[in-house]
């Protein structure tokens, strides 16, 4: 992990979490890190033993730093990494892991990606009730893998979350092959050129804008 630096402000810590795999967690962490790195110093921290984000990023030069770290003592020092303004943490899909507990305690913002399918949303609602809300950390749910040809399921999921007083992003992350192809080429969607690139990029830029609006209010 990068070294500490004295006499600078502590970085903000944005943690991307969900207890399930395959929900767009790593895709979200990588793409937001790349967008935020356009005008600030960013570290993407891969704390998942599966190293998905690391595999994605280590093949191509990135506009931001990234590191794989699962050591508990090292994770406790995140706020001391003052070379960075923002640390984005990609977490393991294991809600009771010790590493997740450590980064949760340091988080300034929790981003919770989930597909809009009822079983996925229900599982995430339980996570919010049992783990996220008790933490006291500001959080929003991000609906991912949304079929752009049929938004009804996503709209219904958003309505369900609102009724339960669970904040959700207004933006949906629509499903495009562009996301898979960017990952295979080792770049973020904001750097990828190809079919539907602009549409896929626009979704994540809108999410980043919503995060920034939240930070101004916090």
C-alpha positions in Angstrom: 0.0 0.0 0.0 1.2 3.6 -0.7 3.0 5.3 2.1 1.7 7.9 4.5 2.4 11.6 4.1 2.4 14.1 6.9 0.5 17.4 7.4 -2.2 17.0 4.8 -5.9 16.5 5.1 -7.2 13.0 5.4 -8.8 11.6 2.3 -12.5 10.9 1.9 -13.3 7.1 1.8 -16.0 5.9 -0.5 -16.8 2.2 0.1 -18.6 0.1 -2.5 -20.2 -2.9 -0.9 -22.7 -5.7 -1.3 -22.8 -9.1 0.3 -23.4 -10.7 -3.1 -21.0 -11.1 -6.1 -22.0 -10.3 -9.6 -23.9 -7.1 -8.8 -21.6 -4.6 -10.6 -19.5 -3.8 -7.5 -16.1 -3.8 -9.1 -17.3 -2.2 -12.3 -18.7 0.6 -10.2 -15.6 1.1 -8.1 -13.3 1.1 -11.1 -15.4 3.5 -13.2 -16.0 6.0 -10.4 -12.3 6.0 -9.5 -11.5 6.8 -13.0 -14.0 9.7 -13.3 -13.1 11.2 -9.9 -9.4 11.0 -10.9 -10.0 13.5 -13.7 -9.6 16.3 -11.2 -8.4 14.9 -7.9 -5.8 12.4 -6.5 -7.5 9.0 -6.2 -6.5 5.6 -4.9 -8.6 2.5 -5.7 -8.1 0.0 -3.0 -9.0 -3.6 -3.9 -9.7 -5.4 -0.5 -11.2 -8.5 -2.1 -9.2 -11.7 -2.0 -10.5 -12.5 -5.5 -8.5 -9.4 -6.8 -11.1 -8.6 -9.5 -10.3 -4.9 -9.6 -6.5 -5.6 -9.6 -6.9 -8.1 -12.5 -8.8 -5.4 -14.4 -6.4 -2.6 -13.9 -2.9 -4.0 -13.8 -2.6 -4.5 -17.5 -3.0 -0.9 -18.6 -1.5 2.4 -17.3 -4.3 4.1 -15.2 -4.9 7.8 -14.4 -5.2 6.8 -10.7 -3.3 4.6 -8.3 -4.5 1.2 -7.3 -3.5 -1.3 -4.7 -4.6 -4.7 -3.4 -4.7 -4.9 0.3 -6.4 -7.3 2.7 -4.2 -6.9 5.8 -6.3 -5.6 8.6 -3.7 -3.4 10.2 -2.9 -1.8 6.8 -6.5 -1.2 6.1 -6.9 0.6 9.5 -4.4 3.2 8.1 -6.5 4.4 5.2 -7.2 7.8 6.6 -3.4 8.4 7.0 -2.8 8.1 3.2 -2.8 11.8 2.7 -1.3 11.6 -0.8 -4.9 11.1 -1.9 -8.0 13.2 -1.8 -10.3 10.2 -2.3 -9.9 6.5 -1.7 -12.4 4.2 -3.4 -12.6 0.8 -1.7 -13.8 -2.3 -3.6 -14.9 -4.7 -0.9 -15.3 -8.5 -0.7 -18.7 -10.1 -1.1 -18.7 -11.2 2.5 -20.6 -9.0 4.9 -19.0 -10.5 8.0 -15.4 -10.3 6.9 -13.0 -8.5 9.2 -11.7 -6.3 6.4 -15.1 -5.0 5.5 -15.7 -4.2 9.2 -12.5 -2.1 9.2 -13.2 -0.1 6.1 -16.9 0.4 7.1 -15.7 2.1 10.3 -13.6 4.5 8.2 -16.1 5.2 5.4 -17.5 8.6 4.6 -19.9 7.3 2.0 -21.3 3.9 1.2 -22.4 3.0 -2.3 -24.5 -0.1 -2.5 -24.9 -1.5 -6.1 -27.6 -4.0 -6.9 -29.5 -5.3 -9.9 -33.2 -4.4 -9.7 -34.4 -8.0 -9.6 -36.7 -8.5 -6.5 -34.4 -11.2 -4.9 -31.4 -9.0 -5.3 -33.1 -5.9 -3.9 -34.6 -7.8 -0.9 -31.2 -9.2 0.0 -29.7 -5.7 -0.1 -32.6 -4.3 2.0 -31.6 -6.8 4.7 -28.0 -5.7 4.5 -29.0 -2.0 4.8 -31.2 -2.8 7.9 -28.6 -5.1 9.7 -25.3 -3.6 8.7 -25.5 -0.2 6.9 -28.0 1.8 8.9 -26.4 0.8 12.2 -23.1 2.1 11.0 -24.4 5.6 10.7 -22.6 6.2 7.5 -24.3 8.1 4.6 -25.4 5.6 1.9 -27.2 5.3 -1.3 -28.3 2.3 -3.4 -27.3 2.2 -7.0 -29.4 0.1 -9.4 -27.1 -1.7 -11.8 -27.4 -4.1 -14.8 -30.7 -2.4 -15.8 -32.2 -3.4 -19.1 -32.5 -0.2 -21.0 -35.3 -1.6 -23.1 -37.5 -2.1 -20.0 -37.1 0.2 -17.1 -40.2 -0.9 -15.2 -38.3 -3.3 -12.9 -35.8 -0.6 -11.9 -38.6 1.9 -11.3 -40.4 -0.6 -9.1 -37.2 -1.3 -7.2 -36.7 2.4 -6.7 -40.2 2.9 -5.4 -39.8 0.0 -3.0 -36.6 1.5 -1.6 -38.2 4.9 -1.2 -41.1 3.4 0.8 -38.6 1.9 3.2 -36.8 5.2 3.5 -33.6 3.8 1.8 -31.9 6.4 -0.4 -31.2 5.5 -4.0 -29.5 7.2 -6.8 -31.7 8.7 -9.5 -29.4 7.3 -12.1 -29.6 3.7 -13.2 -26.5 1.8 -14.6 -27.8 0.3 -17.8 -26.5 -3.0 -19.2 -24.1 -2.6 -22.1 -21.5 -4.9 -23.6 -19.2 -1.9 -23.4 -18.7 -2.6 -19.7 -17.4 -6.1 -20.3 -15.2 -5.0 -23.2 -13.7 -2.2 -21.2 -12.8 -4.7 -18.4 -11.3 -7.1 -20.9 -9.1 -4.3 -22.2 -8.1 -3.2 -18.8 -9.6 0.3 -18.9 -12.4 2.2 -17.3 -15.5 2.9 -19.3 -14.6 6.6 -19.5 -11.5 5.6 -21.5 -13.1 3.0 -23.7 -14.0 3.6 -27.3 -16.6 1.4 -29.0 -20.3 0.7 -29.4 -22.5 2.3 -26.7 -19.4 3.8 -25.0 -21.0 7.2 -24.7 -24.2 5.9 -23.2 -22.3 3.7 -20.7 -20.0 6.6 -19.8 -22.9 9.0 -19.3 -24.5 6.7 -16.6 -21.4 6.7 -14.4 -20.7 10.4 -14.9 -24.3 11.1 -13.6 -23.6 8.8 -10.6 -20.4 10.7 -9.9 -22.3 14.0 -10.1 -24.9 12.7 -7.6 -22.1 11.7 -5.2 -20.5 15.1 -5.4 -23.9 16.8 -4.6 -24.2 14.5 -1.6 -20.8 15.5 -0.3 -21.7 19.2 -0.5 -24.6 18.6 1.8 -22.9 16.3 4.3 
